[in-house]
Amino acid sequence: MSKRVFIIVPSTIVARGLEQIFHDLGEFEVGGILSDLSGSGVVQLRNMDPDVVIVDPSIFDHSSRGNARVTLAEYTSAAVLAIVGSLWDEESLKQYDGVLSLYDVPTTVIRKVRAALEGHGDAPRSEGEELSAREKEILVCVAKGMLNKEIADQENISIYTVITHRKNITRKTGIKTVAGLTVYALLNNLIDINTIE
Amino acid sequence: MKMGTSTERRLLSPSMKMADLMNLRFSLLGVLTRMGIPFGFGDETVEEICHRHGADPDTFLLICSVYAFDGYIPTKERLEKADLKEVLRYLRLSHAYYMDVALKELATALENLIEPCGENQKRIIWKFFSEYKDELAKHFEYEEKTVFPHAEAVLRKGSDRTFTIGEYEENHSNVEEKLEDLKNLVMKYMPAVCDQQDIFKALFYVFSLETDLEKHTVVENDILVPIVNRLENHE
């Protein structure tokens, strides 16, 4: 099955161009295109659960640009590549899993996307139905009411790893809400009630 | 009344026997009782019974269609025939039913179920259920204080336009998620001390509330909203 790409760029020409490249070379298919990250777009991104996101960093305003990757991680656990046309602040590009240039030839685009997916191995694709020890640790943090950012800092992992763990926990337990996960953690003796009240 | 020709009209028509309609699906009985139509209707038709009890047969059948057929989307023609006042009356009576009957039954079942559990377990499960109940009540309150009065104002052509039905964010998602969580918690993770029949009973009430609320949402989104929308545009 081909991997799904989600494109977030303000330029229709760039979006169509990328779509054409992926179409011509197979392996990846474009599942959605947005011009920015507003309102319903976010919902679309979340629902599609793509493997790869390609984003033009200019959709983020100057103050939020440095946190772009973290912002996206709230909606998706996909590998994220930036696409830039001209000189761009090198430091702010480091947060991405890869960087595409408007001048990349199609094969380079594919190669970079593949590399980004591999490098994204950080994201735990947890199989099986029992919660792993790691997932239980994250669950306990969630049950205590900690935010993703706090969990990431405490466990020394990236915020998108936290989100992937949370997704896996919900998939395995069938429990979606924080309140529900707290009940789950208590019924399974993962936490002591005194730590949450 | 002249009958339409579509399949759906043939299937649910005012001239069919009420008993045949009710036999289509169990959940239709809920619609019937909430509309205040008593049992004991013998072999009378839907139309006869509705008229006797002051209910509009077209609206009644429209709501019944939602409950009887999954994925049912009302046609424009049927929406135009429906009586908005009757739709609102049904929605309000449904809210009262969920709060005063369905949730109380579920609460009792849940109370019995967690009886043998440890104090902490009892407390946290009960807290979860209470939060769900409060959220649902808050949601209903918003509809009854903001959405329904607006619909009535539009009907009287007296809407002050500070609110339009387009702003009615049908945001049931969080309440739905909580109920689903409750279902999974009860089904999958109750301690071994719990009685199997008690688990079954609690699940029975959770499932029936869940199914009923799903249909309730369809009535709001696919009947109430389009009717008010049309009236707003004609104002």
Interface residues (C-beta under 8 A of the other chain):
Chain A: T173 G174 I175 K176 T177 A179 G180 T182 V183 Y184 L186 L187 N188 I193
Chain B: N120 Q121 R123 I124 I125 F128 E131 N174 E177 K178 E180 D181 L182 N184 L185 K188 Y189 M190 P191
